Amino acid sequence: MGISLCLSPAWIEKRTLEEQGGAAPQDQMRESVPTVPGLVAEEMSQKLQQSDGKSELYFSFGVIADIQYADTDDRLNAWGTRMRYYRHSLCLLQSAIEEWNKEIPCPSFVLQLGDIIDSLNYKNKTSKILLKCVLKQIEKMNAPFHHVWGNHELYNFNRMFLTNSALNTKHLEDKSIEASANTKLSCHEDANPDHFYAYHFSPFTKFRFVMIDTYDLNTVEKDVSSARYKETEEFLRVKANRSPDRFQDYEAHFLNFNGGFGKDQLDWLDRLLTFSDENKEKVVVFGHVPIHPESKKRACLAWNYRDALAVLQAHKCVVCYLAGHDHEGGYCLDSHGIHHVTLEGLVESPPGSHAFGTMYVYEDRMVLHGRGRTRSRVLYYRSNE
Ligand SMILES: [Zn+2]
């Protein structure tokens, strides 16, 4: 059973058109929760407990993206549009964890959506030592982190290192349904670096979370003997008529810092979502790179985002896709009623601001309480009838 908490109606307010910066698509969101500057976790909990008793909180979880910690002076991003506060991001991670730990109830888990340290660490030969610094902060969280691998994980480390590191959280996978299911729903090939990094877990009855590997195909890893390299090479030859060595734009999102999905992973995802459909679950899928062109700028989309989107949209169980990678953040509600939320990047949050959130999960909706640059949102589930 869940805990009887409910959002105060006063907390949920309709956004005005001015706040939206003009007319937003009507189906974009039914309601939005304005960020409450300076509201600390205890005050937030008090507001949540001003319940009218009509709604029961099932559980909550934390979300954070693109920490990209490095012991380096602040500098502009590659486009010269926003500052990156490399050292400060560790302080922000620390304060996010402090806030989550004060929440009542504590979030059941945290989704760390990838790019935990920056690629500058590879050049500075500080990858391992600074990853340890970040993981030391994360150990202070009173709930498990689920770590997604983004492009910066692959700039800093090879897949074998990642597989044997604390960034591999596959041990948190739900293995309980394997025996009863007729199809293979787990990805147990932990020791095989050619295997994609993806798994699923169920934190609450009839809810499932699915991590997907948006760098299953990529040009970051250069192991020419690997099955991944060969599949990437074939994918690009067919799709973009380019080899990984001569990779140039085919579409705006065919860029080296994005990646794609191999056939095995898409088939696995399809099987798993079929199980969830039959089991009448609600499913949140999450990965590093966005997969909907309206959820943020096209340059940050997965290469074959259409293939992944088609799988998600074929299953009524899917209610939300969470990503990072595009530090500006973004949102859209797609034509099938799936919410696509791109979380704002922590590394581009200046001192005095922030970028993380807590998602409160109810029977009919999820409510994202964003801090700082992270927008608060109410995400009603699509009907799965
Ligand atoms: Zn990224």
Residues whose N, C-alpha, C, O or C-beta is under 5 A from the ligand:
A	BS01	ZN	D115 G150 N151 H325
